């Protein structure tokens, strides 16, 4: 699991990268790599999220990320296998991981 903070959703991550890391590790015991804050939608969307969204659009065909915690499953070869809605937990994704 990798985390990419983004402040485009209700201004939930307005702090610096260091503040976000501190909050995620102390409040939620995040134990995965957390990268610098990025944009995931709009003209400023980072290249990674442009690729993820194009490879796995929403069920309605739109590509926009609708809320924080949208997840993508990517193979070891870099293939984008699946997109998950924000309410999907990492534990819920375990079955898909087991099939790889």
Order of alpha helices (4+ residues) and beta strands (2+ residues): beta-alpha-beta-alpha-beta-beta-alpha
